Amino acid sequence: MNQDLALNLRLLCSYYRSIAEVCRRLEINRPQFNRYLSGRYRPSASTLRRFGDFFGVEVDELLLPHAEFRQLIQVQPRQLAPSADIKDKISAHLDILGAVGSQGMERYLGYYYEYYLSMSVPGKILRNLVCIERQGDQYVFQRTERMPGPKGGDPIYHNRYQGLAWLLTDRLFLVDYETLNRHEMTQTILFLSFRKRLARLTGLKLGVSDNSERMPCCARVVYEYLGQEIQVHRALSRCGLYSPSAATIDPWILEAVQNTMSEQEIHFRARHE
């Protein structure tokens, strides 16, 4: 049974960049995880549940004979490929969104710092770099996270998200996905700015925590406009996790990203600048 489990874990790990990446996200010691991959040791019941939650499978599925498990999770592209008719319908919907959601978007092109309370490191403020640009008839954006390794001496790593942007009536909608492992999407909705000079946008962000818990979370978010031309490497070097007491972050932003609610509020709501 341990050998089947080991083969099943190795198959699941093959969908990630590396086993080291899996260990980092699971917050598990690499030598310990290697023992499970070798089949010499069986994880405890609680550890098996962690593995199941992380990989999105049931514990009893993890323990299946390897041939059955491979058949269970195997993706058959020819079965999943949409027909030409379905592709046309999807393209038509995107074309409609692109047409109605492009008016006024030129004002919001450029680079931003994104701020919100981290979903995976409670109590810290995350500063990311976002770039919104036009490609053909679509408005797209890239969001880059600069995160420290799980241990103090570990190297910095980056998460990159890419997505589409639409301006619908008086709100800016951003939908993206994480491009490395492709197991996370986020949605951000921002108030527009009607001031002469674009400075900040506020709104809400919905996503999941970047750890083994993968908890769905909603947070207030601030976009600080940097301009259409910046020194990207310099701006990116200032991204990362910050303490709420950090002097490098504007006190107004620190207050704006707090996720407090009044007694009168029934829903978690964005706060307008």
Backbone hydrogen bonds in HBPLUS format (Angstrom, degrees):
<---DONOR---> <-ACCEPTOR-->    atom                        ^
c    i                          cat <-CA-CA->   ^        H-A-AA   ^      H-
h    n   atom  resd res      DA  || num        DHA   H-A  angle D-A-AA Bond
n    s   type  num  typ     dist DA aas  dist angle  dist       angle   num
A0005-LEU N   A0001-MET O   3.00 MM   4  6.25 162.1  2.03 150.4 155.7     1
A0006-ALA N   A0002-ASN O   2.86 MM   4  6.08 155.4  1.92 146.2 153.0     2
A0007-LEU N   A0003-GLN O   3.01 MM   4  6.27 160.9  2.05 148.4 152.8     3
A0008-ASN N   A0004-ASP O   2.86 MM   4  6.09 154.0  1.92 150.0 158.0     4
A0009-LEU N   A0005-LEU O   2.88 MM   4  6.12 157.4  1.93 152.6 158.2     5
A0010-ARG N   A0006-ALA O   2.97 MM   4  6.21 156.4  2.03 147.2 153.9     6
A0011-LEU N   A0007-LEU O   2.98 MM   4  6.20 151.3  2.07 143.1 150.5     7
A0012-LEU N   A0008-ASN O   3.06 MM   4  6.34 158.3  2.10 147.0 152.3     8
A0013-CYS N   A0009-LEU O   2.90 MM   4  6.13 154.6  1.97 148.8 156.2     9
A0014-SER N   A0010-ARG O   3.09 MM   4  6.27 132.7  2.33 137.7 149.1    10
A0014-SER N   A0011-LEU O   3.15 MM   3  5.20 133.4  2.38  94.9 107.5    11
A0015-TYR N   A0012-LEU O   3.23 MM   3  5.80 164.1  2.26 112.9 117.7    12
A0016-TYR N   A0013-CYS O   2.94 MM   3  5.48 162.5  1.97 120.4 123.5    13
A0022-VAL N   A0018-SER O   3.29 MM   4  6.68 151.5  2.37 140.0 146.8    14
A0023-CYS N   A0019-ILE O   2.92 MM   4  6.23 163.0  1.95 154.9 158.9    15
A0024-ARG N   A0020-ALA O   2.93 MM   4  6.15 154.0  2.00 145.3 152.5    16
A0025-ARG N   A0021-GLU O   3.02 MM   4  6.26 162.4  2.05 148.7 152.8    17
A0026-LEU N   A0022-VAL O   2.83 MM   4  5.99 152.1  1.90 151.4 160.1    18
A0027-GLU N   A0023-CYS O   2.81 MM   4  5.69 118.2  2.19 134.6 149.6    19
A0028-ILE N   A0023-CYS O   3.05 MM   5  5.15 160.6  2.09 141.4 147.6    20
A0027-GLU N   A0024-ARG O   3.19 MM   3  4.95 139.7  2.36  90.8 102.5    21
A0033-PHE N   A0029-ASN O   2.99 MM   4  6.29 158.9  2.04 155.2 161.6    22
A0034-ASN N   A0030-ARG O   2.87 MM   4  6.10 153.1  1.94 155.5 163.7    23
A0035-ARG N   A0031-PRO O   3.18 MM   4  6.46 141.0  2.34 140.1 148.8    24
A0035-ARG N   A0032-GLN O   3.16 MM   3  5.29 128.6  2.44  96.7 109.5    25
A0036-TYR N   A0033-PHE O   3.07 MM   3  5.21 123.2  2.40  98.1 112.0    26
A0037-LEU N   A0033-PHE O   3.00 MM   4  6.36 151.6  2.08 147.2 155.9    27
A0038-SER N   A0034-ASN O   2.94 MM   4  6.13 132.0  2.17 141.0 152.9    28
A0039-GLY N   A0036-TYR O   3.24 MM   3  5.35 146.2  2.36  99.4 108.7    29
A0048-LEU N   A0044-SER O   2.91 MM   4  6.19 156.5  1.96 153.7 160.4    30
A0049-ARG N   A0045-ALA O   3.06 MM   4  6.33 149.3  2.15 142.3 150.4    31
A0050-ARG N   A0046-SER O   3.05 MM   4  6.39 150.2  2.15 141.5 149.5    32
A0051-PHE N   A0047-THR O   2.95 MM   4  6.29 158.6  1.99 151.7 156.9    33
A0052-GLY N   A0048-LEU O   2.89 MM   4  6.14 160.4  1.93 149.1 154.6    34
A0053-ASP N   A0049-ARG O   2.88 MM   4  6.10 162.3  1.91 152.2 156.4    35
A0054-PHE N   A0050-ARG O   2.95 MM   4  6.11 157.1  2.00 149.0 155.5    36
A0055-PHE N   A0051-PHE O   2.92 MM   4  6.09 170.3  1.93 157.6 159.6    37
A0056-GLY N   A0052-GLY O   2.83 MM   4  5.59 124.8  2.13 138.4 151.4    38
A0057-VAL N   A0052-GLY O   2.99 MM   5  4.82 147.7  2.09 134.0 140.6    39
A0061-GLU N   A0058-GLU O   3.09 MM   3  5.13 128.9  2.36  95.4 109.3    40
A0062-LEU N   A0058-GLU O   3.08 MM   4  6.50 144.9  2.21 145.3 154.9    41
A0062-LEU N   A0059-VAL O   3.04 MM   3  5.09 119.9  2.42  95.8 110.8    42
A0064-LEU N   A0061-GLU O   3.18 MM   3  5.24 167.1  2.19 107.5 110.9    43
A0068-GLU N   A0065-PRO O   3.01 MM   3  5.49 119.7  2.39 111.0 125.1    44
A0069-PHE N   A0065-PRO O   2.97 MM   4  6.22 161.2  2.01 156.8 163.0    45
A0070-ARG N   A0066-HIS O   2.83 MM   4  5.99 164.8  1.85 156.9 160.0    46
A0071-GLN N   A0067-ALA O   3.21 MM   4  6.35 156.9  2.26 139.1 145.1    47
A0072-LEU N   A0068-GLU O   2.93 MM   4  6.14 142.4  2.07 141.7 152.8    48
A0072-LEU N   A0069-PHE O   3.04 MM   3  4.91 118.3  2.44  90.7 106.7    49
A0073-ILE N   A0069-PHE O   3.12 MM   4  6.44 156.8  2.18 157.9 160.3    50
A0074-GLN N   A0070-ARG O   2.92 MM   4  5.65 128.2  2.19 142.4 154.8    51
A0079-GLN N   A0076-GLN O   2.94 MM   3  5.45 138.1  2.12 114.7 126.3    52
A0080-LEU N   A0076-GLN O   3.17 MM   4  6.45 143.4  2.31 149.0 159.7    53
A0080-LEU N   A0077-PRO O   3.10 MM   3  5.04 124.1  2.42  93.9 108.5    54
A0081-ALA N   A0077-PRO O   2.85 MM   4  5.83 133.1  2.07 152.6 162.9    55
A0087-LYS N   A0083-SER O   2.97 MM   4  6.30 160.8  2.01 154.1 159.8    56
A0088-ASP N   A0084-ALA O   2.94 MM   4  6.15 154.9  2.00 145.9 152.4    57
A0089-LYS N   A0085-ASP O   3.09 MM   4  6.38 151.0  2.18 142.6 150.1    58
A0090-ILE N   A0086-ILE O   2.94 MM   4  6.24 159.6  1.98 153.7 159.0    59
A0091-SER N   A0087-LYS O   2.87 MM   4  6.07 164.7  1.90 152.8 157.3    60
A0092-ALA N   A0088-ASP O   2.89 MM   4  6.05 148.3  1.99 141.0 150.0    61
A0093-HIS N   A0089-LYS O   3.09 MM   4  6.38 154.7  2.15 146.1 151.5    62
A0094-LEU N   A0090-ILE O   3.05 MM   4  6.37 161.7  2.08 152.3 157.1    63
A0095-ASP N   A0091-SER O   2.81 MM   4  6.01 149.4  1.90 146.6 155.8    64
A0096-ILE N   A0092-ALA O   2.99 MM   4  6.23 153.7  2.06 146.6 153.0    65
A0097-LEU N   A0093-HIS O   2.98 MM   4  6.29 165.6  2.00 151.9 155.6    66
A0098-GLY N   A0094-LEU O   2.79 MM   4  5.94 156.9  1.85 144.8 152.1    67
A0099-ALA N   A0095-ASP O   2.92 MM   4  6.10 147.5  2.03 142.9 151.0    68
A0100-VAL N   A0096-ILE O   3.00 MM   4  6.27 172.0  2.01 159.6 160.4    69
A0101-GLY N   A0097-LEU O   2.73 MM   4  5.48 140.6  1.88 144.5 155.6    70
A0167-LEU N   A0101-GLY O   2.82 MM  66  4.52 170.0  1.83 122.7 126.2    71
A0105-MET N   A0102-SER O   3.13 MM   3  5.38 168.7  2.14 127.2 127.7    72
A0108-TYR N   A0105-MET O   2.87 MM   3  5.48 147.0  1.98 118.5 127.8    73
A0109-LEU N   A0106-GLU O   3.35 MM   3  5.49 172.6  2.35 110.3 111.5    74
A0110-GLY N   A0132-ILE O   2.92 MM  22  5.33 167.0  1.94 145.1 148.3    75
A0132-ILE N   A0110-GLY O   2.88 MM  22  5.33 164.2  1.90 157.8 157.6    76
A0111-TYR N   A0227-GLY O   2.81 MM 116  5.57 172.5  1.81 153.1 154.0    77
A0226-LEU N   A0111-TYR O   2.81 MM 115  5.34 171.1  1.81 149.6 146.6    78
A0112-TYR N   A0130-VAL O   2.79 MM  18  5.06 151.0  1.88 148.5 153.3    79
A0130-VAL N   A0112-TYR O   2.87 MM  18  5.06 168.0  1.88 152.5 154.3    80
A0113-TYR N   A0224-GLU O   2.88 MM 111  5.01 153.8  1.95 139.6 146.2    81
A0224-GLU N   A0113-TYR O   2.76 MM 111  5.01 166.6  1.77 152.8 156.6    82
A0114-GLU N   A0128-ASN O   2.84 MM  14  4.96 161.2  1.87 135.4 141.3    83
A0128-ASN N   A0114-GLU O   2.87 MM  14  4.96 155.4  1.93 139.3 147.5    84
A0115-TYR N   A0222-VAL O   2.85 MM 107  5.18 155.5  1.91 152.7 160.1    85
A0222-VAL N   A0115-TYR O   3.02 MM 107  5.18 154.9  2.09 143.5 150.8    86
A0116-TYR N   A0126-LEU O   3.25 MM  10  5.57 143.0  2.40 139.6 149.9    87
A0126-LEU N   A0116-TYR O   2.84 MM  10  5.57 174.0  1.84 164.8 163.0    88
A0118-SER N   A0124-LYS O   2.84 MM   6  5.67 158.3  1.89 150.8 158.1    89
A0124-LYS N   A0121-VAL O   3.23 MM   3  5.99 159.6  2.27 146.7 148.2    90
A0125-ILE N   A0242-TYR O   2.80 MM 117  5.04 172.1  1.80 153.7 155.4    91
A0242-TYR N   A0125-ILE O   2.75 MM 117  5.04 148.6  1.84 143.7 154.3    92
A0127-ARG N   A0240-GLY O   2.92 MM 113  5.33 165.2  1.95 150.0 154.8    93
A0240-GLY N   A0127-ARG O   2.98 MM 113  5.33 150.9  2.07 137.5 146.3    94
A0129-LEU N   A0144-THR O   3.19 MM  15  5.34 161.7  2.22 149.0 151.1    95
A0144-THR N   A0129-LEU O   2.87 MM  15  5.34 162.9  1.89 154.8 160.5    96
A0131-CYS N   A0142-GLN O   2.88 MM  11  5.34 153.4  1.95 150.7 159.4    97
A0142-GLN N   A0131-CYS O   2.95 MM  11  5.34 146.5  2.06 141.5 151.5    98
A0133-GLU N   A0140-VAL O   2.84 MM   7  5.57 167.3  1.85 161.0 165.2    99
A0140-VAL N   A0133-GLU O   2.84 MM   7  5.57 149.4  1.94 162.3 170.7   100
A0135-GLN N   A0138-GLN O   2.83 MM   3  5.40 168.0  1.84 160.1 164.3   101
A0138-GLN N   A0135-GLN O   3.08 MM   3  5.40 158.9  2.12 132.3 130.9   102
A0165-ALA N   A0139-TYR O   2.88 MM  26  5.44 160.9  1.92 151.5 148.3   103
A0141-PHE N   A0163-GLY O   3.08 MM  22  5.55 150.0  2.17 136.9 138.0   104
A0163-GLY N   A0141-PHE O   3.06 MM  22  5.55 153.3  2.13 155.6 157.8   105
A0143-ARG N   A0161-TYR O   2.82 MM  18  4.99 161.4  1.86 142.5 148.2   106
A0161-TYR N   A0143-ARG O   2.79 MM  18  4.99 161.2  1.82 153.9 159.4   107
A0145-GLU N   A0159-ASN O   2.79 MM  14  5.00 169.4  1.80 155.5 159.2   108
A0159-ASN N   A0145-GLU O   3.08 MM  14  5.00 148.2  2.18 126.9 136.8   109
A0147-MET N   A0157-TYR O   2.86 MM  10  5.49 163.8  1.89 173.0 174.2   110
A0157-TYR N   A0147-MET O   2.94 MM  10  5.49 166.7  1.96 162.2 165.8   111
A0154-ASP N   A0151-LYS O   3.03 MM   3  5.39 156.8  2.09 114.8 122.2   112
A0179-THR N   A0160-ARG O   2.94 MM  19  6.01 164.3  1.96 161.6 166.4   113
A0162-GLN N   A0177-TYR O   3.09 MM  15  5.73 151.2  2.17 155.4 156.2   114
A0177-TYR N   A0162-GLN O   2.99 MM  15  5.73 148.9  2.09 141.2 145.9   115
A0164-LEU N   A0175-VAL O   2.96 MM  11  5.65 138.4  2.14 161.2 163.0   116
A0175-VAL N   A0164-LEU O   3.11 MM  11  5.65 167.7  2.13 163.1 166.9   117
A0166-TRP N   A0173-PHE O   2.92 MM   7  5.20 157.6  1.97 149.0 156.0   118
A0173-PHE N   A0166-TRP O   2.77 MM   7  5.20 172.2  1.77 169.1 168.7   119
A0168-LEU N   A0171-ARG O   3.00 MM   3  5.59 141.3  2.15 165.8 170.4   120
A0171-ARG N   A0168-LEU O   3.13 MM   3  5.59 152.8  2.21 125.1 133.3   121
A0172-LEU N   A0190-LEU O   2.98 MM  18  5.07 167.1  2.00 146.4 150.7   122
A0190-LEU N   A0172-LEU O   2.92 MM  18  5.07 161.9  1.96 144.7 150.8   123
A0174-LEU N   A0188-THR O   2.87 MM  14  5.05 159.8  1.91 157.6 160.6   124
A0188-THR N   A0174-LEU O   2.84 MM  14  5.05 159.9  1.88 149.6 155.6   125
A0176-ASP N   A0186-THR O   3.09 MM  10  5.55 163.2  2.12 152.5 157.4   126
A0186-THR N   A0176-ASP O   3.09 MM  10  5.55 152.8  2.17 133.1 139.7   127
A0178-GLU N   A0184-GLU O   2.95 MM   6  5.50 156.2  2.00 153.2 156.7   128
A0182-ARG N   A0178-GLU O   3.09 MM   4  5.16 127.3  2.38 129.4 143.9   129
A0187-GLN N   A0206-LEU O   3.04 MM  19  5.31 154.9  2.10 145.1 153.0   130
A0206-LEU N   A0187-GLN O   2.85 MM  19  5.31 160.7  1.89 157.2 163.7   131
A0189-ILE N   A0204-LEU O   3.02 MM  15  5.59 159.2  2.06 156.9 163.6   132
A0204-LEU N   A0189-ILE O   3.04 MM  15  5.59 148.4  2.15 152.1 158.7   133
A0191-PHE N   A0202-THR O   2.80 MM  11  5.76 165.6  1.82 178.0 174.6   134
A0225-TYR N   A0199-ALA O   2.77 MM  26  5.14 163.7  1.80 148.1 152.3   135
A0201-LEU N   A0223-TYR O   2.81 MM  22  4.94 147.4  1.92 139.2 149.3   136
A0223-TYR N   A0201-LEU O   2.73 MM  22  4.94 165.5  1.75 152.4 156.9   137
A0203-GLY N   A0221-VAL O   3.06 MM  18  5.40 139.5  2.23 154.1 154.5   138
A0221-VAL N   A0203-GLY O   3.02 MM  18  5.40 161.1  2.06 130.7 132.0   139
A0205-LYS N   A0219-ALA O   2.81 MM  14  5.29 148.4  1.90 154.0 164.4   140
A0219-ALA N   A0205-LYS O   2.90 MM  14  5.29 155.6  1.96 148.6 156.7   141
A0207-GLY N   A0217-CYS O   2.99 MM  10  5.52 164.0  2.02 156.8 161.8   142
A0217-CYS N   A0207-GLY O   2.76 MM  10  5.52 165.2  1.78 150.1 153.8   143
A0209-SER N   A0215-MET O   3.00 MM   6  5.24 143.0  2.14 124.5 134.6   144
A0214-ARG N   A0211-ASN O   3.19 MM   3  5.66 132.4  2.43 111.2 121.4   145
A0235-ALA N   A0231-GLN O   2.94 MM   4  6.22 162.9  1.97 158.3 163.9   146
A0236-LEU N   A0232-VAL O   2.78 MM   4  5.99 159.6  1.82 156.6 162.7   147
A0237-SER N   A0233-HIS O   2.99 MM   4  6.09 144.1  2.12 138.8 147.7   148
A0238-ARG N   A0235-ALA O   3.18 MM   3  5.46 147.3  2.29 103.2 112.4   149
A0239-CYS N   A0236-LEU O   3.02 MM   3  5.23 163.7  2.04 110.2 114.8   150
A0246-ALA N   A0243-SER O   2.87 MM   3  5.27 162.7  1.90 124.1 125.0   151
A0253-ILE N   A0250-ASP O   2.96 MM   3  5.31 121.7  2.31 107.6 121.6   152
A0254-LEU N   A0250-ASP O   3.05 MM   4  6.44 159.0  2.10 154.2 160.8   153
A0255-GLU N   A0251-PRO O   3.04 MM   4  6.27 154.2  2.11 148.1 153.6   154
A0256-ALA N   A0252-TRP O   2.94 MM   4  6.12 152.3  2.02 142.8 151.2   155
A0257-VAL N   A0253-ILE O   3.13 MM   4  6.28 142.5  2.27 154.8 160.1   156
A0258-GLN N   A0255-GLU O   3.31 MM   3  5.60 165.2  2.34 109.6 113.8   157
A0265-GLU N   A0262-SER O   3.18 MM   3  5.41 149.4  2.28 104.2 112.8   158
